[in-house]
Each structure stands twice: as structure tokens, then as C-alpha cells.
């Protein structure tokens, strides 16, 4: 698909710096569509963050559902997303699954539902990205799930209602980091490098050492 006049990559750099940096290691011809996918995910994630009550968040998610289902919308992200769907860059069912997962954000009752939410959001996103890059991989989904858990643990807003200890959740996420992704989908799996670091120590702001760790993973093919 043709790039937008305002590069998706530049927007992604502001919206999601981790995935922006990892996207730079994807083939050049696929980066813009990958950034578009991640920007769509960012809009879904913001639904609950910016809404003053759950119903308003669901209304925002429904708007995006209608876009994915084919509604015509003049919007800086919805319009190119619709074009990508028509071109077969992404599958409608995959993007609808991301929306459905976000709709469950208020139902994180225990560790199982918390991890299911992480898998349905970050895990599914990574798998869709991997498919676009050339490899539909359950390993990439696991790695994306671990990255999602690490992000949720940094966000004080979301926790299981049964007060499962953070360390229990972190241990389950670390177990998902054992396998290595297929090389074609490596850029989709690289956020797991950040997760591995975040889950093994108290969270620190991103720095040069983190970016060097991602660079090393990109060169070796091992996250």
C-alpha cells in the first residue's frame, strides 16, 4: 500500500516507541503497513484510557469495529486501514479479534483472564504482524503475550480482581520467552527483548542498553 503523506512510522514513533524501534528491523517495503497495524492497536488501547466510563470506551471500540467491517470513514487512520483491508494486507477477522479482546478489559477476574487478555491483545497483535512479515507463528504470539504482560504490569490501572501477585504474573510471562521466533517474523517478535529485560528487574525508562539489546537480537535472530 502507498505510504501516507504523514508517515505512519513517524506517528508510531510518538505513539509506541518500543514497536517503532522494532519495526525498523522489518523489510523496508513492509514497514509502513506494520506501523499502520500498530497505530490501529494504539487507538484500541486508548479507548479505555481516554474514556471517562466503560460505556464510552465500548462506543469507541464499536466505531473501529464498523471501520473493520467495511464502514466508510474519512479519518487519518481509518481510511488507510480500510484500504489495507481491501487490499488483503490484513484479515478482517484478525483485526476484529483485537477489538473483541479490548472489550474484555473490564473483566480481568483472575490470573487466567489476565493472561488471556494479554494474549488476545499483545499476543494476537504480534501474530498478525508476523503473518504480514511472512510467518504465522504461535511462538511469536507467545512472545507478544509476554511483552503485553510486561506492559500491563507497568500500568497500575489493570490487575486481576483476585489480587494475583505481580511476581506470579511475571513468572508466567517469563515462561513464554523460552522459544525463538522464525526469522521472517523476527521484527514482530523483537518487543519480547524489552519484555525479557523488564520482567527480570524493576522497570527502568528505556535507554541505550535496551536498544542495543534489540539490535543484538535483530542481528543474531534470537530474542
Phi, psi and omega in degrees: 000149182288146178293155176281166179293327174256103190311132175300324180298319179296321178293322180294326179301324178280321188279322188212079186301324180298306183290330175301310183297319180293326180296333180298342180265002173279158175305140187305321184291344184253354186294318185296317178293324177296317177296322177300316177302315182291326176292321174301315177300320179299319178296320177296318180297326181288344185305313180279334183290322185263346182279142180279346177206157186303323182299320179294325176296319179295327177295318177297319180293324178296323177302315179290326175302316180296324177298311182296326180282352173121004179295139178278120180225131174271104187203144187299336179249320182296322182295309177292331177295316177300321178296320179295322178294317179297326181279354180080016178295316177235156177267136180303317183298324179296315182288326176296325178296324176297319179295315181300321178296318180295330179293344181266009186300330183272006184240042180270084189280324186209185183299322182297315181288328176298313180290326176295322177295316178298321179291320182288339179259279183294323180292312179296321179301314180298321181293319177298317179298318178297320177299317179297327181278347174123006180214114175274104194229127174293330177296316178298322177297318177300316181294321176294326177295317178299319178296320179296318179298317181299322177292319179295324179290335175282336183267113183292349186288330188240123174210156174299143182293338181274009176060038172305131182300145179303322183295327176296315179294319180296321180296320178294324177292319180299327179295337180279354184267007188286319186275161181252142185281159171295143187304319181300330183263015187303316183299328178288336182266346186300331176304339178297336176297316176298319181298316181302320180288316183293326183279350183255004184199165172301139186299137175235153175299147181301141179217187182300321182298324178294315181294324177294325177296319177294317178300316179298318179296320180296324181284324183268340183079014181236121179268000000 
